[in-house]
Amino acid sequence: ALGEAKMFLKIVCVVFMTFTLCKGQGVDMTLTADTYGAEVVDAVVDKLHANCLFNNDRLFLRRLAYVESTDGSDPKTYRQGYDGGIWQVDQDMFTATKTCSAAIKRECDVILKEFGIDWTKVTWDQLRMPLYSGIGATLYLIQRLASNHVIPGDIPGQADIWAHYYHLNEPVGTYIIEADKATQYNCNGELDLAFLMDSSGSIMTSDYKLQLDFVAGVVNALPVASDKVQIANVVFGTLAKVAFHFNKYSVKQDIIDDIEQTPKDNGGTNTPTALDITRTEVFNSANGARATARQVAVLLTDGESYDFNLTVQAAAKLRSEGVTVFTIGVGFINLQELLAVASDPVCTHVYVLDDYAHIDSILYEIQKKTCEAPKVLTPNQPIVGTVDKNSTTITIGTVRPDNNTVLAIRTNCSIANIYVSYTNPRPNAAIYTETYTAADGKPALLTLEGTEQGKPVFVTVVGTRLPNDTSGLVNCADFTYSMNFEAKPSVEIKCREHSTYRDCHPQDFIGTKFENLLCNTTLPSVPNPCTTLHLGKGDLVFAHPILNNYFIKCDLLGNMYVTLCPNNQIFDKNTLSCGFSNQVINGGGIALPAQYTNPCTQDTIQKGLYFFAFADNRHQFIQCDVWGGAWLKDCYTNDIWNDLAHTCVPDTLHEFDSTTVAPPSVVVVNPCTPAALATGIYFYPHPCDHQKYIHCDIAGNYFIQNCPAHQYYNPAAYVCMPGDTQPDLPACH
C-alpha cells in the first residue's frame, strides 16, 4: 500500500515540481564586497535611479564606473589599503559626505528609507560593496556640484566635470576615450517606437523646431528596418492625429524628412486623445505594429493637458496593452501628470528639462533606454522567439493577472537561466530575488508570489543553445523559447508513509519511472576543450559554454574537470576567475625580464599583494598573476607609480607630497590642519587667484586646482560657479 500511495503522490508532485524544488534563492551582488562587472554596475545604477537618486545624471554615474575601474574589473580596484570600490571614492571624498550636509540631506534620507543605510554611520571599508561605492560617488558629486550644475549629456562635457570635480587634473581625454565603452547598447531586436509630439500654441516656433530635431536625432541613431526598429509619429494640439504609422516607411531618411516637416498646430493640449489613438491606431497590427516587438511610446510636451483625469486614464489603458511609456516635459509642466503617465519605475521613465535648449542633453539616453526597454507580457499575448547561436537575453515586465495564474517559460533544444525581481527593472546574474532554470522538455512555472496585485514584476531570461552532442538532442534545429500565463495547477504536494502524510523530497522519486522528471542536477555534456592544441599553448582554464557559475580546468593528459565557483559566484571569461579577484591569469603587458627578481612569491600572493614598484621606471609597475607570473605594465600617461597607494597616481597633483609647490610669488599657507579636517571641510579658496581653489587630502596635504573655464570658486558654496564673489586682496597685486 505504501508503494502504491507513493506512486500516486509522486505523479501529483511532478505536476508542481518545476516551480517548487527548482527555485533558487535571491542574490544581490551589489551588497557583496569585492564584486565587479557590467551587470553589477548596472544593478547599482538601476537601484539608485529607481529611487530618484541622481536619476538626472545623463548616464554619468554609469560611465564613471567604467572610467574609474573598468566596472571594477581593473585589478587595482580592490587593492590592499584602498577601499573606494568600483567608483574609486577616495577616503577624503567619502569623509566629506559623512555629515549628510544640507546639500545632500534629501538623498541621505532616501538612502536610509529605501536601503536601510544610515550614511553617517558607514565606514570607508564598506565602500568595497558596489552599492555603497555608488552611493558614495553619488553623494560626493551632488555635494560638490551643488544646484548650479546640470550634468551635460555629451561625453566631452562630462569629461570636464570629471577632471575638475572627481578625478582631479586627469586629462579629459582619458574620460572621453573610455566613457563611450560603458554605455554602448544593442538595438538589433524588434522595437516599435512611437513619438507623441506636442504642437500646441504654447510652444514657440524655434522650440518646436528643436523638438523636431531631437526626435529626428533619436531616429537617426537607430537601425530602422522591417525586422528591427519601426517608427510612428503622433502629433497633438487641439486635435490629435497620426502623422505616419509603423508600416509607412522602411527607409530611415524618409522618416527623418517626414518628422522635420511636421506642421505646427498652435491649438490646445489634447494629450488624452493622443494617448488613445496611439493605443487604438498606432499599436495596431493593421497599421504595422508587431506582436513580437517591444513597444515603446515617448511623449514630449511643454505644458499640461486640458484634462488630467482623462490623460491618466488613457495612459493606463496604453500601458495595459504592453506599451512602455516615457515622458519628457519641457518648461512649465505638470510634473504629477508626467509621473502618472509614465511606466514604472517612474524615476527612470520621466525627464524634466528647463527649456528646449537642453533637449539634446538626453538624446543618447533616450536612444539607449528605448532600445533597452523590456518587452511587456500581457495575459492574452504570449511571447515567443528564437535562441540565437551565441545566446539570447530578453527582459520582460509584467503584472500577474491573479493568484491563480503562473508564468510558464518553455525552451526547446536549449537551457534558460531565469532571473526574477520585484524591484529592479533589469534583473540579471548579479541581482535577483528568485532564480529558475528551464530546459528542453522541462518548463519553469513561476508563481510570482512576491509581487503585490497590480505591481510590476521583471523577468530576465538568458537562453543558451544546448550542444548537438548533448544526449537526446542530435540534429536538433528548433531552438525556441516561449512565455505565457497559464492556470495554476491546483494540487497539494504530500507523500504518505504508512498513515502519515508529509512533504515530499526528491529521494522519494529515486528508482521510479518519474525520476527523470526531477529537477535536473546533472550538468549538461559539453565538448572537451582540453585539446592537444590548447595544451600546447598552455591554455588550461576555460569558461563553461552553458553554465556561467562553472568553469572547466584541464590536466596535462587532456582530461577536463567541470568545477563550480565558490559561493555560486559568476565565472569571468576575461580574468578566467570566479567572482572578483585582484589577480588575473595573464596580467597583460609584457613578462618581467629575467634579470629582475620576481616579487610574485607564494607568500606575497597569499597576503593579497599583487602590485609592486618597478625600480627602473616610475611610469611602470609589476603585476602578479595567480600562478606567480610577473608582468610589467604601464601607468596611464602622466601618471607615476605610488607604492603607498599601490596604484598609479597623477604626477601633477603631488598628492603624497606635503610640500606642494605654489605658483610663483604667491605664498600659500596650508589650510589642511587637523582642526580644519575635523570639520569635514576639504576645500578652501586660493589666496589670490579666484579661479583656483585648494583641495585637502585626509593626510593634511594640499594641492591647487583650477575651476572650469569662466567660473570662480565660491567659498560659501564650496564649489566653482559663474561670477566672482571674492574680494580682491591688495597683497595679491
C-alpha positions in Angstrom: 0.0 0.0 0.0 2.9 2.3 0.8 4.4 1.9 -2.6 1.1 2.5 -4.3 0.4 5.6 -2.3 3.8 7.0 -3.0 3.4 6.2 -6.7 0.2 8.2 -6.9 1.6 11.1 -4.9 4.7 11.2 -7.0 2.5 11.8 -10.0 0.9 14.8 -8.2 4.3 16.1 -7.2 5.7 16.0 -10.7 3.0 18.5 -11.9 4.2 21.1 -9.5 7.9 20.1 -9.4 9.4 22.8 -11.6 8.4 25.8 -9.5 8.9 24.4 -6.1 12.0 22.2 -6.0 13.8 24.1 -8.8 13.5 27.6 -7.3 16.8 29.3 -6.3 17.3 31.8 -3.6 17.9 35.5 -4.3 21.3 37.1 -4.9 22.4 40.7 -4.6 26.0 41.2 -5.6 25.7 44.9 -5.1 26.0 44.1 -1.4 28.8 41.7 -1.7 32.3 43.1 -1.2 34.9 43.0 -4.0 32.4 42.0 -6.7 32.6 43.6 -10.2 31.3 43.6 -13.7 28.9 45.4 -16.0 25.9 43.6 -14.5 26.8 44.6 -11.0 27.3 48.3 -12.0 24.0 48.3 -14.0 22.3 46.9 -10.9 23.7 49.7 -8.6 22.7 52.4 -11.1 19.2 50.9 -11.5 18.7 50.8 -7.7 19.7 54.4 -7.3 17.8 55.8 -10.3 14.7 53.8 -9.4 14.6 55.7 -6.1 15.2 59.1 -7.8 18.8 59.3 -6.7 20.9 61.2 -9.3 18.5 60.0 -11.9 19.2 63.1 -14.0 22.9 62.3 -14.3 22.6 61.7 -18.1 24.5 58.3 -17.8 27.4 60.0 -15.9 27.4 57.6 -13.0 27.3 54.6 -15.3 30.2 55.9 -17.4 32.1 57.0 -14.3 32.3 53.4 -13.1 33.9 52.3 -16.3 36.4 55.2 -16.5 37.5 54.8 -12.9 37.9 51.0 -12.7 36.5 49.3 -15.9 33.4 48.4 -13.9 35.7 47.1 -11.1 37.5 44.6 -13.4 40.7 46.6 -13.2 42.8 44.5 -10.8 43.7 47.7 -8.9 40.1 48.3 -7.9 40.3 46.4 -4.7 43.9 46.8 -4.0 45.3 46.4 -0.5 44.8 49.5 1.7 42.3 51.2 -0.6 38.5 50.8 0.0 36.9 53.2 -2.6 35.5 50.4 -4.6 34.2 50.4 -8.2 33.8 54.2 -8.3 37.2 54.8 -6.6 35.8 57.1 -3.9 38.9 58.3 -2.1 38.7 58.4 1.7 38.7 62.2 1.8 35.9 62.3 -0.7 33.9 59.8 1.4 34.6 61.7 4.6 33.3 64.9 3.0 29.8 63.2 2.7 29.6 61.7 6.1 27.8 64.5 7.8 25.0 64.5 5.3 25.1 68.2 4.9 22.1 70.3 3.7 23.2 69.8 0.1 22.7 66.0 0.3 20.2 65.7 3.2 17.3 64.6 1.0 19.5 61.9 -0.6 20.6 60.7 2.8 17.0 60.4 3.9 16.1 58.4 0.8 19.1 56.1 1.3 18.0 55.4 4.9 14.4 54.9 4.0 14.8 52.7 0.9 18.1 50.8 1.6 18.2 51.0 5.4 21.6 52.6 5.3 22.4 55.3 7.8 25.2 57.1 5.9 26.5 58.9 8.9 27.4 55.5 10.4 29.0 54.0 7.3 32.8 53.4 7.3 35.1 53.7 4.3 35.8 49.9 4.1 32.1 49.3 3.4 32.6 51.0 0.0 34.1 47.7 -1.2 30.4 46.8 -1.6 29.4 48.2 -5.0 26.1 49.7 -3.8 28.0 51.7 -1.1 30.6 52.8 -3.6 27.9 54.0 -6.0 26.1 55.8 -3.2 29.4 57.5 -2.1 30.1 58.7 -5.6 26.6 60.0 -6.0 26.6 61.9 -2.7 30.0 63.4 -3.4 29.1 64.6 -6.8 25.8 66.1 -5.7 27.5 67.9 -2.8 30.4 69.2 -5.0 28.3 70.2 -7.9 25.5 71.8 -5.8 22.4 73.1 -7.5 24.1 75.3 -10.0 25.3 72.5 -12.2 23.3 70.4 -14.8 25.2 67.3 -15.9 25.7 67.6 -19.6 24.6 64.7 -21.8 27.6 64.8 -24.1 30.8 62.9 -23.2 33.2 65.9 -23.6 31.1 68.0 -21.2 31.0 65.2 -18.7 34.8 64.8 -19.1 35.2 68.4 -18.0 33.1 67.8 -14.8 35.1 64.6 -14.1 38.5 66.3 -14.5 37.6 69.3 -12.3 35.5 67.7 -9.6 36.2 64.0 -9.4 39.5 62.7 -10.8 41.3 66.0 -10.3 43.7 67.1 -13.0 43.4 63.9 -15.0 43.4 64.6 -18.8 39.8 64.9 -20.1 40.9 62.7 -23.0 41.0 59.7 -20.6 37.3 60.1 -19.8 36.4 60.7 -23.5 38.2 57.6 -24.6 36.8 55.2 -22.0 33.3 56.6 -21.3 31.6 55.6 -24.5 32.5 51.9 -23.9 30.3 51.9 -20.8 27.0 52.8 -22.4 27.1 51.1 -25.7 23.8 49.3 -26.4 22.3 46.7 -28.7 19.2 47.7 -30.7 19.1 44.8 -33.0 15.9 43.3 -31.6 12.4 44.2 -32.8 11.3 47.6 -31.5 8.1 49.6 -32.4 8.8 53.1 -31.2 6.1 55.8 -31.4 6.6 59.5 -30.7 3.8 61.7 -29.4 4.8 65.3 -30.1 3.1 68.4 -28.5 2.5 71.0 -31.2 0.2 73.3 -29.1 0.3 77.1 -29.3 2.4 77.4 -26.1 5.5 76.1 -27.9 7.5 78.8 -29.6 8.3 78.1 -33.3 12.0 77.9 -32.6 11.4 75.5 -29.7 9.2 73.3 -31.9 12.0 73.1 -34.4 14.3 71.9 -31.6 11.7 69.3 -30.7 11.6 68.0 -34.3 15.4 68.0 -34.5 15.5 66.0 -31.3 13.1 63.3 -32.5 14.9 63.1 -35.8 18.2 62.7 -33.9 16.9 59.8 -31.9 15.7 58.1 -35.1 19.0 58.7 -36.9 20.9 56.6 -34.4 18.5 53.6 -34.6 18.7 50.6 -37.0 15.5 51.2 -38.9 14.3 48.1 -40.8 11.2 45.9 -41.0 12.8 43.3 -38.8 14.4 45.8 -36.3 13.2 49.3 -35.4 10.0 50.8 -36.8 8.9 54.4 -36.1 5.5 56.0 -35.9 4.6 59.6 -35.1 1.6 61.2 -33.4 1.1 65.0 -33.3 -1.3 66.7 -31.0 -2.6 70.2 -30.3 -6.4 70.9 -30.0 -6.8 67.8 -32.1 -4.6 64.7 -32.3 -3.7 62.8 -35.4 -1.3 60.1 -36.6 1.4 61.7 -38.8 2.5 58.3 -40.0 2.1 54.6 -39.0 4.8 51.9 -38.5 4.2 50.5 -41.9 4.6 53.7 -43.9 8.4 54.0 -44.1 11.2 51.4 -44.1 14.0 53.9 -45.1 15.4 56.0 -42.2 15.9 59.2 -44.2 12.3 59.2 -45.3 11.2 59.0 -41.6 13.6 61.9 -40.7 12.3 64.0 -43.6 8.7 63.5 -42.6 9.4 64.4 -38.9 11.3 67.6 -39.9 8.4 68.7 -42.0 5.7 68.1 -39.3 3.4 71.2 -39.3 2.6 73.0 -36.0 -1.0 73.0 -34.7 -0.9 76.1 -32.4 -4.0 74.9 -30.5 -4.6 73.4 -27.1 -3.0 70.3 -25.5 -5.2 67.3 -26.2 -2.9 64.7 -24.6 -5.6 62.1 -23.7 -6.7 61.7 -27.3 -3.1 61.4 -28.5 -2.6 58.6 -26.0 -5.9 56.9 -27.1 -5.1 56.9 -30.8 -1.6 55.7 -30.0 -3.2 52.6 -28.4 -6.1 52.0 -30.8 -4.5 53.0 -34.1 -0.7 53.1 -33.9 -0.1 49.9 -31.9 -2.4 48.0 -34.2 -1.3 45.1 -36.4 -3.4 46.5 -39.2 -1.0 49.5 -39.3 2.3 47.6 -39.0 2.6 47.1 -35.2 4.3 43.7 -34.4 3.1 41.5 -31.6 6.7 40.1 -31.3 8.3 43.6 -30.9 9.0 45.6 -27.8 6.5 48.5 -27.9 7.6 52.0 -26.6 5.9 55.4 -26.7 7.7 58.7 -26.0 5.5 61.7 -25.0 7.0 65.2 -25.5 5.1 68.1 -24.0 5.8 71.7 -22.8 2.7 72.0 -20.6 -0.2 70.1 -19.1 -3.2 68.5 -20.8 -6.7 70.0 -20.8 -7.9 67.2 -18.6 -5.7 65.5 -16.0 -8.0 62.6 -15.2 -8.7 61.7 -18.9 -4.9 61.8 -19.6 -4.1 59.5 -16.7 -6.9 57.0 -17.7 -5.7 57.0 -21.3 -2.1 56.4 -20.3 -3.2 53.5 -18.0 -5.0 51.8 -20.9 -2.0 52.3 -23.2 0.4 50.7 -20.6 -2.1 47.8 -20.0 -1.7 46.9 -23.7 2.0 46.2 -23.2 3.4 49.6 -24.2 6.3 51.1 -22.2 5.8 54.9 -21.8 8.5 57.6 -21.4 7.5 61.2 -20.8 9.6 64.3 -21.5 8.5 67.6 -20.0 10.0 70.9 -21.0 9.4 74.3 -19.3 6.3 74.9 -17.1 5.0 71.3 -17.0 2.7 69.4 -14.6 5.1 67.0 -13.0 2.4 65.0 -11.4 0.8 64.4 -14.8 4.1 63.3 -16.3 4.6 60.8 -13.4 1.1 59.4 -13.7 1.5 58.8 -17.5 4.9 57.2 -17.4 5.7 53.5 -16.8 7.2 52.2 -13.5 9.7 52.9 -12.1 8.7 56.5 -12.9 12.1 57.9 -11.9 13.7 56.2 -14.9 10.9 57.0 -17.3 10.4 60.7 -16.7 12.6 63.5 -18.0 12.2 67.2 -17.0 14.1 70.0 -18.8 14.0 73.7 -18.1 13.8 74.6 -21.8 14.2 73.1 -25.3 17.8 74.4 -25.5 18.7 71.4 -23.2 16.8 68.7 -25.0 19.8 67.4 -26.8 21.3 66.5 -23.4 19.0 63.5 -23.2 19.3 62.4 -26.8 21.7 59.5 -26.2 19.9 58.4 -23.1 16.6 58.2 -24.8 18.1 56.2 -27.6 19.6 53.8 -25.2 16.6 53.4 -22.9 14.1 52.9 -25.7 16.3 50.2 -27.1 16.7 48.5 -23.7 13.0 48.8 -22.7 11.6 45.5 -21.6 9.0 43.6 -23.6 5.7 43.7 -21.7 3.9 40.4 -21.3 0.1 40.6 -21.2 -2.2 37.7 -20.4 -3.6 37.4 -23.9 -0.3 37.8 -25.8 2.4 35.1 -25.4 6.0 36.0 -26.2 7.8 33.6 -28.5 11.3 33.8 -30.0 14.4 32.0 -31.2 17.5 31.4 -29.1 20.4 32.8 -31.1 23.6 30.8 -31.8 25.6 32.7 -29.1 22.8 33.2 -26.6 19.6 35.3 -26.3 18.7 37.6 -23.4 15.2 39.1 -23.1 13.8 41.1 -20.2 10.1 41.4 -19.7 7.9 43.5 -17.4 4.5 42.1 -16.5 1.8 42.2 -13.9 0.5 38.9 -12.5 -3.2 38.7 -13.6 -4.3 36.9 -10.4 -3.3 34.5 -7.7 -4.5 31.5 -9.8 -2.0 32.1 -12.6 1.6 31.1 -13.2 4.1 32.4 -15.7 5.2 29.4 -17.9 8.6 29.6 -19.6 9.5 26.8 -22.1 12.6 26.2 -24.1 13.3 23.8 -26.9 16.8 22.5 -27.7 18.1 25.0 -25.2 18.5 25.8 -21.5 17.3 29.1 -19.9 18.6 30.8 -16.8 15.7 32.9 -15.4 16.1 35.8 -13.0 13.2 37.5 -11.3 13.0 40.8 -9.4 10.1 42.7 -7.9 12.0 46.0 -7.6 14.8 46.0 -10.2 13.8 46.6 -13.8 16.8 44.6 -15.1 17.4 41.5 -13.0 20.5 39.6 -14.0 23.0 37.2 -12.6 24.3 39.9 -10.2 20.9 40.8 -8.7 17.7 38.9 -8.5 15.0 37.9 -6.0 14.4 34.4 -7.4 16.1 32.3 -10.0 14.8 29.3 -12.0 16.0 27.1 -14.8 14.0 25.8 -17.8 15.4 23.1 -20.0 14.3 21.2 -23.0 11.1 19.4 -22.1 11.2 20.8 -18.5 9.4 24.2 -18.3 9.7 26.6 -15.4 6.4 27.7 -13.8 6.7 30.9 -11.9 4.1 31.7 -9.2 5.4 35.3 -8.8 4.2 35.3 -5.2 6.5 38.1 -4.2 4.6 40.8 -6.1 1.6 42.7 -4.8 -1.5 42.6 -7.0 -1.2 45.3 -9.7 2.5 45.9 -9.1 5.0 45.0 -11.9 7.5 42.1 -11.8 10.6 41.9 -14.0 11.9 38.7 -15.5 15.1 38.2 -17.5 15.6 35.0 -19.5 19.0 34.1 -20.8 18.7 31.3 -23.3 21.6 29.2 -24.5 21.5 26.5 -27.2 22.4 23.1 -26.0 25.2 21.4 -28.0 24.1 18.9 -30.6 26.1 16.2 -28.9 24.0 16.5 -25.8 22.2 13.3 -25.1 18.9 13.1 -27.0 19.4 16.4 -28.9 21.3 15.2 -32.0 20.4 17.3 -35.1 18.2 19.5 -33.0 17.3 22.6 -35.1 14.3 24.2 -33.4 16.0 26.5 -30.8 13.0 28.4 -29.4 11.5 29.8 -26.2 8.0 30.9 -25.2 6.5 32.8 -22.2 2.8 33.0 -21.3 0.4 32.9 -18.4 -1.3 29.6 -17.6 -3.7 28.4 -14.9 -2.0 27.5 -11.7 -2.2 23.7 -11.0 -4.5 23.2 -8.0 -2.6 20.5 -6.2 -1.0 19.9 -2.8 2.3 18.1 -2.6 2.2 15.4 0.0 3.7 11.9 0.4 2.1 9.3 2.6 4.2 7.0 4.6 2.0 4.4 6.2 -0.7 6.5 7.7 1.3 9.7 8.0 1.3 12.5 5.4 4.5 14.5 4.9 6.2 16.8 2.5 7.8 15.0 -0.5 11.5 15.0 -1.0 13.5 14.4 -4.2 14.7 11.0 -2.9 11.0 9.8 -2.9 11.3 9.7 -6.7 14.6 7.9 -7.0 14.2 4.4 -8.6 10.8 5.1 -10.1 9.8 5.9 -13.7 9.3 9.5 -12.6 12.9 10.0 -11.6 13.8 11.7 -14.9 11.2 14.4 -14.2 13.0 15.7 -11.1 14.8 19.0 -11.2 17.9 18.2 -13.2 21.1 18.3 -11.1 23.2 16.6 -13.8 25.4 19.0 -15.7 24.8 19.2 -19.5 27.5 17.5 -21.5 29.8 19.8 -23.4 32.7 19.3 -25.8 36.1 18.8 -24.2 38.3 21.9 -24.7 41.5 20.2 -23.5 42.8 19.5 -26.9 46.4 19.0 -27.9 46.4 22.4 -29.5 45.2 24.2 -26.3 47.6 22.2 -24.1 50.5 23.1 -26.3 49.7 26.8 -25.9 49.3 26.4 -22.1 45.6 27.1 -22.2 44.3 25.1 -19.2 41.2 27.1 -17.9 38.0 27.8 -19.9 34.6 29.2 -19.2 31.8 26.7 -19.3 29.8 27.2 -22.5 26.4 27.0 -20.9 26.6 27.5 -17.1 28.0 30.8 -16.0 28.9 29.8 -12.5 31.0 26.8 -13.6 34.4 26.6 -15.3 36.5 23.9 -17.0 40.1 23.1 -16.0 42.3 20.7 -17.9 45.1 18.4 -16.7 48.1 17.7 -18.9 46.6 14.4 -20.0 43.7 16.2 -21.7 41.1 15.4 -19.1 38.6 18.1 -18.3 37.2 18.9 -14.8 34.0 20.9 -14.6 34.1 22.9 -11.4 31.6 25.0 -9.5 32.7 28.5 -8.5 32.7 29.1 -4.7 29.6 30.7 -3.2 27.9 30.4 -6.6 30.0 33.2 -8.0 29.9 34.0 -11.7 33.0 32.9 -13.7 34.6 35.8 -15.6 35.7 35.0 -19.1 38.2 37.9 -19.2 40.1 37.2 -16.0 39.4 33.5 -16.0 38.5 33.6 -12.4 35.4 33.3 -10.2 33.8 36.5 -8.8 36.3 39.3 -8.3 39.9 38.5 -7.8 42.8 41.0 -7.5 44.6 38.6 -9.8 44.3 37.6 -13.4 45.5 34.5 -15.2 47.5 36.6 -17.7 48.4 40.0 -16.4 48.8 41.5 -19.8 51.7 43.9 -20.6 55.0 42.0 -21.1 56.6 39.3 -19.0 59.1 40.7 -16.4 62.5 40.4 -17.9 64.6 37.5 -16.4 67.3 39.8 -15.0 64.8 41.2 -12.4 63.8 39.5 -9.2 60.2 38.2 -9.4 58.3 39.5 -6.4 55.3 37.2 -7.0 56.1 34.6 -4.4 53.6 32.3 -2.8 53.9 34.3 0.4 53.1 37.7 -1.3 50.2 36.3 -3.3 48.7 34.6 -0.2 48.9 38.0 1.5 46.9 39.6 -1.3 49.9 41.6 -2.7 49.7 41.6 -6.5 51.3 45.0 -7.3 54.9 46.2 -6.9 57.1 49.1 -7.9 59.4 48.7 -10.9 62.7 50.3 -9.8 63.9 51.3 -13.3 60.8 53.3 -14.4 58.3 55.0 -12.2 55.8 55.1 -15.0 55.5 51.3 -14.9 54.7 48.7 -12.3 54.8 44.9 -11.8 51.5 43.0 -11.6 51.4 39.3 -10.4 49.0 36.7 -11.7 47.5 33.9 -9.7 50.2 31.4 -10.8 53.1 33.5 -9.7 53.9 35.1 -13.0 55.1 38.7 -13.1 54.0 41.2 -15.7 55.4 44.6 -16.5 52.6 47.1 -17.1 52.4 50.8 -18.0 50.7 53.5 -15.9 48.3 55.9 -17.7 50.0 58.8 -19.5 51.4 61.4 -16.9 50.8 59.0 -14.0 53.5 57.5 -11.8 53.5 54.5 -9.6 52.9 55.2 -5.9 53.9 52.4 -3.6 51.9 53.8 -0.7 48.7 53.8 -2.6 49.5 50.5 -4.5 48.4 52.2 -7.8 49.4 54.8 -10.3 48.6 58.4 -9.5 48.7 61.7 -11.4 52.2 63.2 -11.1 50.9 66.8 -11.2 48.9 66.6 -8.0 51.7 65.9 -5.6 49.1 64.1 -3.5 51.6 62.4 -1.3 54.0 65.4 -1.0 53.3 67.8 1.9 55.5 70.4 0.2 53.2 71.2 -2.7 54.7 73.7 -5.0 52.7 77.0 -5.0 52.6 79.4 -8.0 55.5 81.8 -8.2 55.3 84.9 -6.0 52.3 83.7 -4.1 52.6 82.4 -0.5 50.1 79.7 0.2 49.6 78.7 3.8 48.4 75.1 4.2 44.8 75.3 5.4 44.6 71.5 5.9 45.2 71.4 9.6 43.9 68.6 11.9 41.3 71.0 13.3 40.1 72.0 9.8 39.9 68.4 8.7 37.9 67.5 11.7 35.1 69.8 10.5 34.8 67.8 7.3 35.8 70.7 5.0 38.4 69.8 2.4 38.1 72.8 0.0 39.4 76.4 0.5 39.8 79.5 -1.6 43.2 80.3 -3.2 44.6 83.5 -1.6 44.8 85.4 -4.8 43.5 83.6 -7.9 39.8 83.3 -7.6 39.7 80.8 -10.5 41.6 78.3 -8.4 40.9 76.6 -5.1 42.8 74.4 -2.6 41.9 70.8 -2.1 43.0 68.9 1.1 43.5 65.2 1.4 42.9 63.2 4.6 46.6 63.3 5.5 46.7 67.1 5.7 48.4 67.6 2.3 47.1 70.3 -0.1 47.1 70.8 -3.8 45.9 73.6 -6.0 43.1 73.0 -8.5 41.6 75.1 -11.4 37.9 75.9 -11.8 36.3 75.1 -15.1 36.6 77.8 -17.7 34.7 81.1 -16.9 34.0 80.0 -13.3 35.2 81.2 -9.9 35.5 79.5 -6.6 32.7 80.4 -4.2 33.8 79.8 -0.6 30.2 79.8 0.8 29.1 77.0 -1.5 32.5 75.2 -1.7 32.2 74.9 -5.5 33.1 76.8 -8.6 30.3 79.0 -10.0 29.8 81.7 -12.6 30.6 85.1 -11.2 33.3 86.1 -8.8 32.1 86.6 -5.2 35.5 87.0 -3.5 37.0 90.5 -2.8 40.4 91.4 -4.2 43.3 91.5 -1.7 45.9 94.2 -2.1 48.6 91.8 -1.1 48.0 89.9 -4.3 48.9 92.8 -6.6 
